[in-house]
């Protein structure tokens, strides 16, 4: 793929956001948080034109480099917030960046932060109803060394509003604060505990329950294991279902758990589904839309959709099997739910896929139109390694 020259920050001009074209409109842009091709190249946010009509489908619009080298771009927000500000972390350096996407084809960096409130290595950013951000930071430190991290509530530009430690009574030192889900209807937040460092021997089966209104840590409990004996290990991504109160949490060991009793004194998790897994290949990012739960299952390799209208008995509705050597990891859904972006590892390390999705039937398929000119396979190959990916808000085009 031919890369356009990196866009200088001095040339970027802020403007007011374009109005959304409505819930059924297609997104015109896709944003990819991407590692530089090698240690001499900057990491960057790439902008692709994904307007379905016309001859620019998949073409690279621009790239916005971030300061430093070797940030190892990791998670961005999972969807673009109404303010069109996007947070993304570089996990190796612990640096995170806030991009202003109000001029959709010309993002600009408006914030950068590292350690906050005594915690290091931010991982997940979740929006609160007021537009502020609830972030997980993997680690803290005390006189004995590394400790569990915590939650930080902050503005989208990284200004700390309050914080709270994950290191409560009975919490193992090996716990790391991984992902977080606010549940405003219950005045709760749910966090998971996997360490990004594979050398940590802690198997991270814990879930932590917080009171959202004051970030008090209320409970830390372990998920019950399933028939294989380890489905509850390496807790990953909590997701809120359509009723605003029910939470499903995935594990990297491919278990899917229904959390129960979140408002009471003894919350728990019940295994309701599981997926096949292979050696060193882990289930990863899910998304929820209506009564459907979509998740990457690398061992197949596939993206699978489940009907979770009865969350105690998820039912498979569809799947799309990807190419040999593909290891799907990250997925994110277009606001109108018509397309899904996929990034990952293996043969997907430098390649981005789009899937089409039928929100009625749950059917998924590879978008064969989304490919480089003359390419023999679907997808768009990047000059770098994309990880976090998110669609622009529906219809936004300056």
VMD Tcl script that draws the C-alpha trace (Angstrom):
set ca {
  {0.00 0.00 0.00}
  {1.25 3.48 -0.82}
  {1.41 5.67 2.27}
  {0.65 9.33 1.93}
  {3.12 11.66 3.67}
  {2.61 12.09 7.39}
  {0.43 15.07 8.09}
  {2.18 17.80 10.07}
  {0.36 18.96 13.16}
  {0.90 22.58 12.22}
  {-1.25 22.05 9.16}
  {-4.21 20.76 11.11}
  {-7.05 23.15 11.79}
  {-9.80 22.52 14.32}
  {-13.39 23.10 13.35}
  {-16.82 22.31 14.68}
  {-18.08 18.79 14.18}
  {-20.23 17.87 11.25}
  {-23.79 16.88 12.12}
  {-24.58 13.19 12.18}
  {-26.58 12.01 9.18}
  {-28.82 9.75 11.24}
  {-28.61 6.28 12.75}
  {-28.91 4.45 9.42}
  {-26.17 6.37 7.64}
  {-22.89 4.75 6.70}
  {-19.61 5.84 8.27}
  {-17.27 7.57 5.86}
  {-14.04 7.07 7.81}
  {-12.23 4.34 9.69}
  {-9.54 5.21 12.25}
  {-6.69 2.77 12.89}
  {-4.29 3.14 15.84}
  {-1.11 1.80 14.24}
  {2.47 0.97 15.25}
  {5.22 2.26 12.99}
  {6.66 -0.18 10.48}
  {9.95 -0.36 12.41}
  {11.76 1.32 15.31}
  {12.73 4.30 13.17}
  {9.13 5.15 12.23}
  {6.59 6.98 14.40}
  {3.37 5.37 15.54}
  {0.32 6.98 14.02}
  {-3.44 7.22 13.67}
  {-4.41 6.24 10.13}
  {-7.58 7.46 8.42}
  {-9.16 5.30 5.73}
  {-12.04 6.35 3.50}
  {-14.73 3.67 3.90}
  {-17.58 5.41 2.11}
  {-19.32 2.45 0.45}
  {-20.10 4.28 -2.78}
  {-17.51 5.65 -5.17}
  {-13.99 4.57 -6.10}
  {-12.15 5.61 -2.90}
  {-13.32 2.65 -0.79}
  {-10.49 1.66 1.54}
  {-8.07 4.32 0.37}
  {-5.72 5.94 2.88}
  {-6.65 9.57 3.54}
  {-3.87 10.58 5.92}
  {-1.81 9.55 8.94}
  {-1.22 11.52 12.12}
  {2.08 10.66 13.84}
  {2.43 10.77 17.63}
  {5.54 11.84 19.56}
  {8.22 9.32 20.43}
  {9.00 5.88 19.10}
  {8.04 2.38 20.17}
  {4.82 3.24 21.99}
  {3.30 -0.11 20.88}
  {-0.20 1.14 20.01}
  {-2.74 -1.00 21.80}
  {-6.32 -0.18 22.81}
  {-8.27 2.79 21.62}
  {-11.80 3.45 22.76}
  {-14.12 0.80 21.36}
  {-16.45 3.31 19.73}
  {-16.27 7.01 18.95}
  {-17.99 9.19 21.54}
  {-20.41 12.01 20.61}
  {-17.70 14.63 21.25}
  {-15.58 13.05 18.45}
  {-12.56 12.78 20.75}
  {-10.72 9.45 20.64}
  {-8.37 8.16 23.34}
  {-5.70 5.59 22.50}
  {-2.85 4.10 24.52}
  {0.69 3.08 23.69}
  {1.20 0.30 26.18}
  {4.99 -0.09 26.02}
  {5.72 3.52 26.97}
  {2.59 4.06 29.06}
  {1.78 7.12 26.96}
  {-1.78 7.82 25.82}
  {-3.07 10.32 23.30}
  {-6.33 12.18 22.71}
  {-7.22 12.79 19.07}
  {-9.78 15.37 17.98}
  {-11.76 13.96 15.04}
  {-14.20 16.85 14.66}
  {-12.64 17.46 11.26}
  {-13.05 13.82 10.27}
  {-10.40 13.62 7.53}
  {-7.87 15.71 9.47}
  {-7.49 14.50 13.08}
  {-5.22 16.36 15.45}
  {-3.63 15.51 18.77}
  {-5.01 17.63 21.62}
  {-3.72 15.72 24.64}
  {-1.03 13.35 25.88}
  {-0.58 11.75 29.30}
  {1.32 8.95 31.06}
  {1.08 7.98 34.70}
  {-1.90 9.51 36.51}
  {-2.85 9.54 40.20}
  {0.11 7.29 41.03}
  {-0.86 4.56 38.53}
  {0.91 3.50 35.36}
  {0.16 1.92 31.98}
  {-3.42 2.85 31.12}
  {-5.24 0.17 29.18}
  {-8.99 0.70 28.68}
  {-11.01 3.90 28.32}
  {-14.78 3.79 28.92}
  {-17.09 6.78 28.55}
  {-19.43 7.83 31.34}
  {-22.85 9.41 30.71}
  {-21.46 12.91 31.29}
  {-18.72 12.42 28.68}
  {-15.89 11.94 31.15}
  {-13.71 8.84 30.95}
  {-13.28 5.94 33.35}
  {-9.84 4.44 32.68}
  {-8.01 1.37 33.93}
  {-4.35 1.63 34.86}
  {-2.66 -1.74 35.15}
  {-0.15 -1.08 37.93}
  {0.68 0.78 41.10}
  {3.76 0.59 43.32}
  {4.53 0.45 47.02}
  {7.64 -0.20 49.13}
  {7.49 -3.92 48.26}
  {7.28 -3.36 44.51}
  {4.54 -3.62 41.91}
  {0.90 -3.74 43.01}
  {-2.51 -3.88 41.33}
  {-3.38 -0.63 39.61}
  {-6.70 1.17 39.77}
  {-9.44 3.20 38.18}
  {-9.07 6.85 37.26}
  {-11.95 9.11 36.29}
  {-10.68 11.91 34.09}
  {-11.60 14.30 31.31}
  {-10.97 13.15 27.72}
  {-7.78 15.25 27.79}
  {-6.39 13.32 30.76}
  {-7.18 15.70 33.62}
  {-7.71 13.62 36.79}
  {-11.03 14.00 38.57}
  {-10.74 11.13 41.08}
  {-9.15 7.71 41.43}
  {-9.33 4.49 43.43}
  {-6.99 1.52 43.97}
  {-7.69 -2.08 42.95}
  {-5.47 -3.27 45.81}
  {-8.10 -3.89 48.48}
  {-8.29 -6.41 51.29}
  {-7.63 -9.94 50.07}
  {-6.63 -8.85 46.56}
  {-3.53 -10.72 45.32}
  {-0.53 -8.59 44.37}
  {-0.53 -10.22 40.94}
  {-3.86 -8.67 39.98}
  {-3.63 -6.05 37.22}
  {-6.51 -3.77 36.31}
  {-7.35 -4.64 32.71}
  {-10.75 -3.52 31.36}
  {-13.70 -1.69 32.88}
  {-17.43 -1.36 32.24}
  {-19.57 1.36 33.85}
  {-23.11 0.20 34.71}
  {-24.87 3.46 35.64}
  {-28.30 1.86 36.16}
  {-26.86 -0.20 39.03}
  {-24.36 2.43 40.28}
  {-21.65 -0.12 39.56}
  {-18.49 -0.53 37.52}
  {-17.04 -3.94 36.66}
  {-13.33 -4.50 36.04}
  {-11.20 -7.45 34.98}
  {-7.73 -8.43 36.12}
  {-5.45 -9.84 33.38}
  {-1.84 -8.66 33.20}
  {-0.51 -7.57 29.82}
  {2.84 -9.06 30.92}
  {2.82 -12.78 30.12}
  {5.54 -13.43 32.72}
  {3.11 -12.72 35.57}
  {2.15 -16.17 36.95}
  {-1.18 -14.93 38.34}
  {-4.03 -16.58 36.41}
  {-6.39 -13.62 36.82}
  {-9.77 -15.25 37.42}
  {-10.91 -12.28 39.53}
  {-13.69 -9.80 38.81}
  {-13.84 -6.55 40.76}
  {-17.09 -4.70 41.50}
  {-17.03 -0.98 42.29}
  {-19.65 1.57 43.31}
  {-19.63 3.93 40.36}
  {-20.74 7.03 42.25}
  {-17.62 7.17 44.46}
  {-15.32 4.51 42.94}
  {-15.35 2.49 46.17}
  {-14.10 -1.07 45.61}
  {-16.90 -3.27 46.95}
  {-16.04 -6.85 45.99}
  {-13.31 -8.98 44.44}
  {-14.42 -12.50 43.55}
  {-13.19 -15.36 41.38}
  {-15.12 -16.83 38.50}
  {-16.14 -20.46 38.89}
  {-14.32 -22.77 36.49}
  {-16.08 -24.90 33.88}
  {-15.57 -28.46 32.63}
  {-12.03 -27.75 31.40}
  {-11.01 -26.37 34.77}
  {-9.66 -23.04 33.56}
  {-12.34 -21.26 31.51}
  {-12.53 -18.53 34.16}
  {-8.86 -17.59 33.93}
  {-7.59 -14.35 32.40}
  {-10.71 -12.25 32.71}
  {-10.97 -9.97 29.70}
  {-13.87 -7.80 28.55}
  {-17.14 -7.03 30.40}
  {-20.03 -5.96 28.19}
  {-23.44 -4.48 29.02}
  {-26.53 -5.98 27.40}
  {-29.50 -4.11 25.98}
  {-31.38 -3.83 29.28}
  {-28.60 -1.67 30.74}
  {-28.27 -3.94 33.78}
  {-27.09 -7.37 32.63}
  {-23.35 -7.96 32.25}
  {-21.53 -10.68 30.32}
  {-17.79 -10.99 30.78}
  {-15.41 -12.87 28.50}
  {-12.13 -14.51 29.40}
  {-9.06 -14.94 27.24}
  {-9.47 -18.67 27.93}
  {-12.66 -18.48 25.85}
  {-15.25 -18.63 28.62}
  {-18.34 -16.43 28.61}
  {-19.81 -15.65 32.04}
  {-23.09 -14.12 33.16}
  {-22.53 -11.95 36.24}
  {-25.19 -12.19 38.93}
  {-25.96 -10.37 42.16}
  {-24.06 -7.21 41.25}
  {-26.21 -5.10 43.56}
  {-25.89 -7.47 46.51}
  {-23.22 -8.63 48.94}
  {-22.18 -11.78 47.07}
  {-21.81 -11.21 43.31}
  {-20.80 -14.20 41.21}
  {-20.24 -15.35 37.65}
  {-21.82 -18.33 35.91}
  {-20.30 -19.95 32.81}
  {-22.96 -19.80 30.08}
  {-20.93 -20.49 26.94}
  {-17.43 -21.28 25.77}
  {-15.48 -21.42 22.53}
  {-12.70 -23.66 21.27}
  {-9.18 -22.43 21.89}
  {-5.76 -23.44 20.71}
  {-2.29 -23.29 22.19}
  {-1.22 -19.65 22.62}
  {-4.37 -18.52 20.78}
  {-6.89 -16.71 22.95}
  {-10.39 -15.37 22.51}
  {-10.42 -11.60 22.53}
  {-12.60 -8.56 21.87}
  {-16.44 -8.73 21.88}
  {-19.06 -6.17 20.89}
  {-22.75 -6.06 21.78}
  {-25.50 -4.73 19.55}
  {-29.13 -5.20 20.52}
  {-29.49 -8.81 21.61}
  {-26.41 -9.94 19.69}
  {-22.92 -10.61 21.06}
  {-20.06 -10.76 18.56}
  {-16.61 -12.08 19.53}
  {-13.32 -13.07 17.90}
  {-12.42 -16.78 18.21}
  {-8.87 -17.11 16.83}
  {-8.59 -20.89 17.08}
  {-11.21 -21.41 14.33}
  {-10.31 -18.62 13.16}
  {-13.62 -16.76 13.07}
  {-15.85 -14.00 14.29}
  {-18.96 -15.50 15.87}
  {-22.34 -13.90 16.61}
  {-24.55 -15.09 19.47}
  {-28.16 -14.39 20.36}
  {-28.07 -13.33 24.03}
  {-31.72 -12.36 24.42}
  {-31.63 -15.09 27.07}
  {-28.17 -14.40 28.50}
  {-28.20 -17.62 30.50}
  {-28.39 -19.61 27.25}
  {-26.53 -17.86 24.41}
  {-27.27 -19.33 20.97}
  {-24.98 -19.09 17.95}
  {-26.54 -17.20 15.05}
  {-23.69 -16.87 12.61}
  {-19.99 -16.98 12.04}
  {-17.50 -16.02 9.38}
  {-14.40 -18.17 9.05}
  {-11.28 -16.22 8.11}
  {-8.17 -17.26 6.21}
  {-5.56 -19.76 7.27}
  {-3.05 -18.03 9.53}
  {-5.41 -15.18 10.45}
  {-5.58 -14.52 14.20}
  {-8.50 -12.11 14.73}
  {-8.26 -10.06 17.91}
  {-9.89 -6.62 17.86}
  {-13.34 -5.91 16.47}
  {-15.44 -2.77 16.47}
  {-18.90 -2.13 15.04}
  {-20.03 0.61 12.68}
  {-22.63 2.85 14.37}
  {-25.34 1.67 11.94}
  {-24.24 -1.95 12.68}
  {-23.74 -2.81 8.99}
  {-19.97 -3.41 9.13}
  {-17.37 -4.75 11.55}
  {-13.65 -3.93 11.46}
  {-11.18 -6.67 12.39}
  {-7.47 -6.42 13.27}
  {-5.23 -9.06 14.75}
  {-2.07 -11.11 14.57}
  {-0.50 -13.76 12.36}
  {-1.54 -13.14 8.77}
  {-3.65 -10.21 10.03}
  {-0.69 -8.45 11.64}
  {-0.45 -5.79 8.93}
  {-3.89 -6.28 7.39}
  {-7.31 -4.85 8.20}
  {-10.54 -6.64 7.33}
  {-14.09 -5.39 7.10}
  {-17.04 -7.72 7.60}
  {-20.64 -7.17 6.66}
  {-23.18 -7.87 9.37}
  {-26.93 -8.51 9.28}
  {-28.35 -7.29 12.58}
  {-31.56 -9.26 12.00}
  {-30.12 -12.70 11.32}
  {-26.67 -12.36 12.87}
  {-25.04 -13.39 9.58}
  {-21.44 -12.26 9.02}
  {-19.39 -12.23 5.82}
  {-16.08 -10.83 4.63}
  {-16.53 -7.57 2.74}
  {-14.88 -8.59 -0.54}
  {-14.99 -5.03 -1.90}
  {-12.65 -3.85 0.83}
  {-9.30 -4.76 -0.74}
  {-6.30 -3.15 -2.34}
  {-6.38 -2.71 -6.12}
  {-5.31 -5.95 -7.78}
  {-5.10 -7.86 -4.48}
  {-5.96 -11.57 -4.47}
  {-7.45 -11.44 -0.96}
  {-9.82 -9.13 0.86}
  {-8.47 -6.58 3.31}
  {-6.17 -3.60 3.29}
  {-2.49 -3.96 4.11}
  {-0.96 -1.27 6.33}
  {2.58 0.11 6.47}
  {2.63 -0.69 10.18}
  {0.73 -2.79 12.70}
  {-2.85 -1.63 13.44}
  {-4.52 -2.59 16.72}
  {-7.33 -0.38 18.04}
  {-9.79 0.51 15.28}
  {-13.01 2.51 15.32}
  {-15.48 3.80 12.73}
  {-16.28 7.49 12.47}
  {-19.71 8.63 13.52}
  {-22.40 8.05 10.91}
  {-22.28 10.33 7.91}
  {-19.56 12.66 9.22}
  {-17.74 14.28 6.30}
  {-16.57 17.83 6.15}
}
mol new
graphics top color blue
foreach p $ca { graphics top sphere $p radius 0.5 }
foreach p [lrange $ca 0 end-1] q [lrange $ca 1 end] { graphics top cylinder $p $q radius 0.2 }
display resetview
